[in-house]
């Protein structure tokens, strides 16, 4: 086998953790798994920090894992958004308010009610080794190489295939969200080429795979990106993705019949009639509201929430959809004002999940998952007034980084 190659989005070259300046620090609220090599080091680490490490190591019998227990500490999470200059360069725009004071960023009465139920905004559950300045006590004491593997890899997602590894970067990280917001989608690929290369990939050296299913998926994804127009509306992107998935699906099942699964009917595709009949027809209001409210309600009832602010945001969105405030024309106008941003986040989700169909040959399932990811992000931003990249980051934090919550959303595809 040839030397394994690594592919990643072009903005991955420019990522640098902003550490204590991060408005939604990854040391807050997430339980950190301790890998075996780090565990061995911590068990004999010297000094006061070593003693502190051992006092916070907890073995979870259910998952047979060792983790750091969370402790109450300074709340380092702040409301944030992204703003661009005339040249398209982005910067994080920070608010001085605690992110748990969520009612300040929402645009209706339901939000104020949701905000009144937040937890203490002065303290939060943090990694015990996050200092008050937001920096890591373990890294500062023992060095980067002795932080847990979970901490060293974040915000990377690595997918290992037969001949190569594909790396994506989680939009839950505010700095990654900022980089995505200012990185145009490139169109530098032959759509008929049988190489595992997308317009988002850097470096440009091709890598072929012997896996027929993987190549079929890669070619389809390449074609989607090749024809991708950042100025097109969300509905157009969704139609193109669905058409590609339903066109490719029979071919994948022929390649490997062992993985043939039941597919959701086209009649059950969320909001399909809305996107195929236009985005300004008043008579589609009820159709859209019913489908969108069903999606949000399903998440509220089935998700295991990490943060109160995301639970509040979903409840606010559901109220907005159910109390008559929603109209298709206003939603369509909202999408028009953010076509480039929505397009780039949509492409992020396509890049993250399209090739996962190599594991089950069910590209329709994974395409519908992508559509739900982007729709939830857009709907929450529209209903609450929160920055769109912030809602996408919160969605990623709650769903992409939680296997049970991701499975919950995948299950909905067959439960509709």
N, C-alpha and C positions, 0 to 999 in steps of 0.2 A: 504494500500500500504506500502511496506517496505521502510525503510529509504533511501532517495535518495542518490545515489553514484555518485562520480565524477571520471571521467577517463581522463587521459592526457598522452601525450608522456613522456617518461622517462626523456628526457632532460629538461622538464619543472621544475623538482625539482631543477635544478642548475641555473636557470635564475636569474640574478640580473642586474638591469638597470645600465649601465655604465655612465649615466648622461652626464656630461660635456665632457667626453672622447669619446662620440659617434660620429662617422664620418658622420652620416646622421640622425641627431636629429629629433625626431618626433614632436618637437616644431616648425619646419620649414615647411612652405608652406601649412600645413593642417589647415583648420578652425576648431576650437574647439567648439563643441556643449556644452552648459551649461545645465545640468540637473536641475530639479525643486528644489531639496534640496540644491544644490550648489548656485542656483540663490537666494534663500531666505537668505542664509548666506551672499552672496556678497552684497545684497541690504542694509545691515546694518553693514557691516564690517568696523571697525574703522581704523583710521590712514591714512597716505598718500597713502599706497598701496590700501586701500579700496576705496579711491576717484579715484585712477587710474583704478581700476577694473570697477567701474560704468561708467567711461568715455569711456571704450572700449566695453561695452555690447551693442550689436546691435540685434534688433528683426527683423527676416526675415519673412515677411508676407506670402511669397509663401509657406514656409514649416512650418510656425507657430513655429519657434524655436528661441531661444536666443543664440547668438554665440559671441565669441570674434573677433573683427575686426583685421585683420593682419596689421602689420606696417613694414616699412623698417628698417632693422637692420643688424648686422654683419652676414656675410654668414658663417654658421657653417658647411656647407656640404663640405666634402672633398672626393676626389677619394679614394676608399678603395678596398681591396680584402682580400682573406683568404689564408694563407700558413700553411702547416702542417710540423711537425717534423717527425723524423723516427718512433716515437711511435704513430703517428696518432693524436697527440694533435694539436689543431688549435689555431691560433692567428690572430687578425686583422692586416693587413698590410696597413698602411696609406701613402698617398701621401701628400705632402705639397701644392698641387695645388687645386684650387677651382674645385668642381665637374662640374661647368658650363663650365670650359675650357676643354670640352669633346674631342676635337680633339687630345689632348695629349695622349689619351688612345686608339685611334682607329688606324686601320692598313691600310687605303687606302686613296686615294685622295679625295673621296667623304666625308670622315670624316672631313678632313681639311676644306672643304667648309661648312659642317654642323656646325663645331666649330666656324666659323667666325660669326655665327648668334646668338651666345649666349647672354644672358643678362649680366648686370653688375656683375662681379664676386666678388666685394667687399661687396655688399649689397644684401639682399634677403628679401622676405616677411615672417616675423616670427610672432609667438605669441608675443604679446606686453609684456609678462611677462617672456620671455627668456632673461636672463642677458647675458652680453658679455662673461662670462665664461661658458655659456651653461646651467646654472642651472636655476631653476624655482623660480621666485620671490614670487609667491603665496605660494608655498610649504615651502620655507624658512621662510616666515613671519607667516603663519597661520597653517602650518603642512600639512602632506600628506592627512589627512582625509578631508581637505577643498579644495583640487584640484577637478576639474570636474570629474565626473564619467568616461568620455571618457579617460581622462589622467590616472586615477587610473587603468583602465582595460587594456589599451594598454600594450603589444601587444597580448592580449588574444582574441580569438574568442570562444564564448561559445554557444553550441548547446544544447538546452534543449529538451529531449525526455520524454516519459511517466514515465519511472522508473529511469532515470539517466541523468546526464549532461556530455557531452563530450567536453573537452577543447583542443583547438589547439593553437599554438603560431605563429604569423605572421612572415614569413620570410622577411618581409619588414624591420624588426629590425635587424641591423647588428650583434648584440650579439646573437640573435636567429639563424641567418644564420651560425654564427660560431659554435654554439652548434650542429646544424643539421649536419654540416660538419664533426664533430668528433664523432658522435654517431652511432655506428653500428646498423643495423636492427636485432632485436632478433628473434629467431625462437623457441619459447617456448610454442607453442599452438597446441592443437589437432585440425586439420583442420575440423573435423566432429562435434566438440563441438557446441552446440547451445547457447553459451554464448556471450554476447557483450563484447568481449575482443580481442584486436589485439596485435601483437607482439610489437607495439609501446607503449602500454598502461601501465601506472603505477598508482596506485598499482595493484597487480595481482589478487585481489579479484574479482570473477566473479559477473556479474549482469545480470539476465535474464529479458527479456521483454515479455510482453504478446502480443505484436504487431507482427503478422506473417510476414508482409512485412519487418519490421525492422530486425527481426531475419534472414530472408532470405538474406537481404543485408549484415548483419553483418557476416553471415557464408561465403558468397561469398568473402567479403573483407578479412576475416581471411585466407581463402584458398589462395588468391592472395599473402598475406604476408608470409604465411607458405612456399610457393613455390618460394618466391622472392630470387633471387641471385644477389648480388651487383656487381658481375663481368660480368653480362650479358649486352649486348648492349641495347641502348634505343629502337631500333626497336623491340627487343624481348619482352621488357616490354609492349610496345604498342600493339603488337599482343596478348599477354596474357590478357591484360585488355579488348580489343575489343572482344575477344572470350568469356570471362566471361560475358561481358555485353549482347551480343546477345544470349547467352545461357540462361541467367537469365530473360531477358526481357519478353518472353511469360508467364512465371510463375507469374511475378509481375502483369501483366495485368489481368490474371485469378483471382488473389487474390482480385483485386479491379478494376473492369471494368469501374467504373466511371471516372478513371483517364487516360484511354487509350487515347493516343495522336498519331498524325502522327509521324512516325520515319524517320530519314534521311536514304535514301537507302544506302546499303553497297557500292554501286558504287560511292557514294558521300563522303565516308570517306576520309578525307584529307590524301593524300600520301599513301593510303593503298596499292596500287600496288607496290610502292617502297619498303615498309617494308616486303611485302610477296615475293618479288623476289630477295631479297638480298641487300647488301649495298655497293657492289663494281662494279656493272654492269654499264659501261659507257652509255649504251643506256637509262638508267633511269635518266640521268642528266636533260634532258628537262622536264620530268614528275615531278621530285622533284622540280625543279626551278619554274615551273608554279604553283604548289600547294603551295609552301612556299611563293612565291612572292604574290600570291593571298591573303594569310592569312595576311601578313604584310601590303599590300596595303589596305585591308579592315579595319585594325585597324587604319591606318593613316587617312583614309577618314571618319571614324565614331567615333573615340575616342575623348572624351573631355580631353585634356591634362592638367595635373597638373603642369608638369615641362617641360622646354625647352630641358633639357638634354635627356629625354626619347623620345621626338618627334624627336630630332636630331638622336638618336640612331636607331629609326625605319626607318627614311629616309635613313640613311647610309646602313642599312641592305637591304632595298629594292634596292638601287643602286647596291650593291654588288651582289645581286641575278640576276639583270637584265643586267649587263654590261659584262657578260662573265667571271667573276672572279671565280665563284662557280664551284666546281666539286664534284661529289658524293664521290670519293675516298678520297679527302682531308677532307670532312665533316665527313666521316666514321672514318678516323684516329683521327680527333679531338674528336669524341665521345669515341673512344677507350682509349684515354689518360685520359679521365675523367669519366670512367664508374662508379666508386664508388660515385663520387659527383653527377652525373646525376641521378643515382639510388636513392640516398637519397632524392634529391629534388623531383623526380617523386613520391616517397613514401609519401612525405609531401603533395603533391597535392591529391593523392589518399585518404589519411587519411582525408583531409579537406572536400572532396566533395562527396565521394562515398555514404555515408549515407543520403545525401540530397535528394536522389531519393525516400525516404520515403514520401516526400511531394507530389510527382506527379507520382510515380511508373515508371519514365522514366530513367532507369539506363544508357541507350545508350546515352541520351543527356548529362548526367553528366560525363560519361566516355570520351565523345568527348571533353567536356570542359577541363577535366584534360589533355588530349593530346595536346590541343591547348596551355594550360598554359606552359607545359614543352617545347613544340616545339619553342614557341616564345622566351623563356628564353635561350634555347640552340642556336637558330639561331642568336640572337642578340650578344651573346658572341662570337660566331664563326666569324661573319662578322665584328665586331668592335674591337675585341681584349680585350674588357672589361672582368674583372673577372666574371666567371660564376655565383657565388653567388651574385655578385653585380647586374647582369642583372636580376636574379630571384627576388632580393629585389626591384628593380625598377619596375618590372612588378607587383609585389604584391602591391606596393605603389600606382600605377596608376590604377590597375584593381580590385584587391581583396578588396581594401578599398573604391571603388567607385561603388555603386550599378548600376548606369547607364552604366558604362563601362563594368562591369561584364555581364549585360544583353545584351549589344552589342555583346559580344563575344559568348554568348549563342545563340543569334539570328542567328549568322552566320551558325550555325550547320544546320539550315533549309533553309538558303538562298543560299547554295553552288550550 
